Amino acid sequence: MRNFGGHVGVALFGILSFALTVAVVTVIDRVTGFNLFSLSVWVIIPLGAMLTGAAAASGYYFGSLLFHTRPTWLLLVQVIIVAALAQIAIYYSEYSTFVLDNGIRVADRVGFFDYLDIRLTTTHLRIGRALIDTGEVGSFGYLLTLIQFVGFILGGMGAYFFLKVHPDCQGCSRYLRKLATGKQHFNDRYAFATYYDNVFGHRHDWRAFAKWMRHDPGKKQVREGTILATSTLHGCPHCKTQRIALMVQIRGKKEWSTIPNLARDVAIPQGMDLRPVFKGETGRRIGTEPA
């Protein structure tokens, strides 16, 4: 019964995000004349459509987390349908609210499909940083719309796949919540190797482990080649089990690059709360490692 109620709640969240996305995109278009979902990179990468599709399906993501409902093939079908319908709904919303300067509603004079044909073929394509107008796209507008349609679906599917990889409790099948985050910076690879090889070699309730978790020698000297270890503490809201996910990145000239093979997922013994460790507090439960 709880699963059925959860699926209904997720579906309602999905419908709500769908309606809000259509409304927001339509309002932005009416106020500014800018169609958010038409934004593209190099013409063929439908960035705006992907973002809009993700927004339309975001209710399924947040609803699933709230109701602890695992993603199924049925959810994937719902996400794809909602993302696909979002584009059509936005076009229809524009059509039904379009009023000419003389006060005449377009919907009173032109059918939806005729409006859509005019809308797609008379769109102007603007490229480059200077937004150079290339004129009306003509029949090419249908191809652009198809590309955007694929973008909507891909954006919606993104919400589903984010759910698939979201950490969950293996004991009670509920989504884990992020409780705390710790970061350590290293400018010396040998220092990082020492940390990496030793940090989880100690019992989690020993002070030696707490000391390693607060060890941050390169925090104030971030530069190219700096290694960043990010430890995220997750906890189950039901059974209170905790896990630590470790992600390792290295700084390039402009951005951080993740090193996947150094990632770790460490289970914490039942009944142990490591939030004080991440907050820099030792607490009464932190013991001293025997010599």
Phi, psi and omega in degrees: 000321179296321179295319179297315178297324178295317179295322177295316179299319179296317180298319179296319177299320179296317178296320180296314180295325177299310182296318181294320180296314179299317181295315182295314181297320179294317179297316179300319180295318182291323184279318186251343184080009181255123178270106185303318185285350179273355180296131182220161176245124183055033175069318189263355178256105187280070184300314181297319179294321179295317179294320180293319177297320178295320179295319181296327182264000185297333179299326178294323180294306183291325177295320179296321177293319182294317184264005179053049180253119182290145181291134178236176178297329179294321177295320179299318178298316179299317181298315181295317180297314181297316180296320180291319180290337182301317181296314180296319181294323179294316177300316182291324178295319176298315182298313185287342181251003183282119178238128180289168181299333180273008176089359181277131176282130181300323182297339179278346185243333186230140176289160184299316183290327175293318177300317182296320179297315179295317182299318184283324185273342180257004177298142178260134180263128179241127185234160178080169179294333180276358181052055180291127182279119180268002180091186181294142185276341180066218182295342177297340179299329178292323178292319177298320180294321178297319178297317178295323179299316177296322178297319177302313182294317180296320178296318178294319179295334178301321179298321180294314183288331173296324177293322182298326184261359180293133182298140179223163180279123182288339182280317184236011173057038175247154179290140178278148176257146176283124183259323183195163179222139176232144181232138175232133180249139181225129175257356178241121184293330178290324177294320177294317180300321178296316177298311185297322183282341188247335190302318181263012176275352180256153172297143187290346179259014176264151180295333179298321178294316179299323180294317179296322182291339178261359182286117185216071188290335185250021186301319186264008182227048181289128181207181178299128182098351178295137178259130181246122176252116181251118179254123180247124179268120178250150179220146177276127181289347183262299183265356176069011175296143181239154177220153175244125175254122181253126177241134182244131179229156176234140184278126173267202179292325184233341186210170179269140176243132182279143176251094189300323186287355177259002179292148179224151175226108189246127178278137179260137180306143181304137177089356181262131180248114183261009178301321177299326179296315181291334180270002179085014179254135178279314178073171183288334187278350179278115182266183180251128181294132179294148181291000000 
